[in-house]
Amino acid sequence: MSTPLIHTQVARRDGDDVWFTFALSSLPDTQWKLHFCLARHIDPDSLQGGELERQCGSYKVIVPNAGSSELRFCCRKTPIKKLSDMPQGFFLSLPEATTGAQLLPVTLAAQDLALENPASHKPDLPEVDPECDEPLYGIVPQPAHLVLLEGNFRLAERAHVSAPRDVPRLLAHFNELTSLALEQDHDAEIRLIEAPLAPEAYQLTITPQEVVIAAADEAGWRHGLVTLAQWYLQHGESLPCITLEDAPRFGFRGIFLDCARHFHTPATIKRLLKLMSLYKFNRFHWHLTDDEGWRIEIKAFPALTDVGAWRGHDLAIAPQLSGGAEPYGGYYTQSEVKELVSYAGELGITVIPEIDIPGHCHAAIKALPELLVEAADHSRYLSVQHFDDNVLNPALPGTYHFLEAVLDEVCELFPGPQIHMGGDEVPTGVWTDSPACQQLMAEQGYSDCRELQGHLLRHCQRYLADKGKRMIGWEEILHGDKVSRNAAVCAWTSFQAGLDAAAAGYPVVMAPAQSLYLDLAWSADIHEPGLYWAGTLNLEQVYACDPAPADFHANDNILGVLSPLWSELITSRDRLDYMLFPRMLATAEVAWSDPAHKGWDHFAARLPGQLQILDQLQVRYRMPQR
């Protein structure tokens, strides 16, 4: 049997209504069903040439009319502007035999977005003035004060370091970044000394005779050694002499990675942590659960990973996103989690796990229906990602048993002070036709279903507090007005949402999508991968973000900055690199450097030296164009 072929085409656009045509060939003689993934909702009434049998999230199944080889349908009110938006993961299922349904892969013969590429925009980087005295090599993030001195210091492969106490973790970190072999000794050419500086602050002086790093704490010494590592990776063993003073603007400098939509191996995460440390990030927000997968082993509920970590044809969780019939997924064992958390700690990075509730729980609900499903709940809703069964029920005892058991184990695995509980994107219509929820609302005197979300999150906040942890969540944790101001808010929908939460007295981490979401496409080019619901986001736009404007009255409540990488489109390490770098360097400077000490042209002049470092570390970054 020859392999079936499919040609997908955007046939026409009526505003934001997009009509697709699928033309199939080399089809089998028997009845078949077409399975594929498309991150848009198909209007069932629009389908021509077949019947929409199922759509769950991005997964679709179409049964063709007899003899039909062409299908047409419409996705309403949703733009399709990039090749990465197009359907994928095609396969056919044939009638079931004694061994079950036969599956056939479908080859994508051609796809037509039916859009012309937009005109080229201005270059990504400004031209460097040849008369400019600014160095082409430099540190990222930009130090508060840096002066080049006369002469050079030779950094030997096995140089010695002295310190007031043993610092094996700091030296191991430096050696991992540079492939050198620094050793601690009393008689040393690199000296770590104590000085009355602010937390995390440091002073670095390189003279022809020695290197001195002064700080009040281990974090400051670490930052000084990281700066020294960058200087070495750009200049080699002959280091230009400098003196600098430096301290972070914010105490929270974070990168977020979604490991639920697509699974990223422990090796990939360890590599990311190493790269984060090179740019002085100190928080790793680890998104471990979502509709498309549950990624952390919970010994109380083996089904969460036996069932919830895998998707594919005829599994409890259908194919999603990149699709395909074969089982896809993975999860982190508790031993792997402990190893990664320990490694992060050695780099000065605190790991914040996210267990996303009450929405985004399709995988958990599919894994534990006996606990998490109310049979009499007939509420009708559709989430932003097109799931109609992805919200926990705040009125079920099983919900609390589930959450408490999960949090018991999560709190043991993650020694950091914060646990992220999600709280985002609970769809309209949820809980409205749940007898249990309506009874709970009557008992509590609630008048708005959103109060049920606050009810559940308040329980989690108190449960975490009893374990010595603080809750953090997306800005929607404020819905229902039940969560106390001890909870931190990650503001993501807009810059203003963060300012409003800070003005209301909540500690805020700024993560506005329009400025800091690194899964957004760099440009409108149809070949440029990424999402664009919040616009496109180039390097200069990331750099321009100011999370705490000088005239804002509640800046003391702004803890810092978080740059998320959601992974709907991140199917490989190369794609991860492409979306993160070099934009992550701009985030680093936004989070660390005072606005008075930084500037776009200066950053652009320093960038080539940083790209040289990324080349040495085999990072497949997106090359900015001048």
WOZIUR-V561146 format. One line per field, one symbol per residue. burial: + if it has 24 or more other ideal C-beta (glycine too) atoms within 12 Angstrom, else -. Layout:
burial=???
This chain:
burial=---+-++++++------+++++++--++---+++++++++++---+++++++-+++++++++-+----+++++++--+++++++++++++++++--------++++-+--+-+----------++--------+--++++++++-+------+-+---+++++---+-++++++++++-+-+++---++++++---+--+++++++---++++++++++++++++++++++++++---++++++++++++++++++++++++++-+-+++++++++++++++++++++++++++++++--+-+++-+++++++-+++++++++++--+++++---++--++-+++++++++++++++++++++++++++-++++--+-+-+-++++++++++++++-+++-++++++++++-++-++++++++++++--++--+-+++-++----+--++++++++++++++++----++++++++++++-+++--+++++++-+-+++-++---+++++++++++++++++++++-+++++++-+++++++++++++--------+++++++++++++++-+-+++++++++++++++++++++--+-+-+++++++++++++--+-+-++-+--
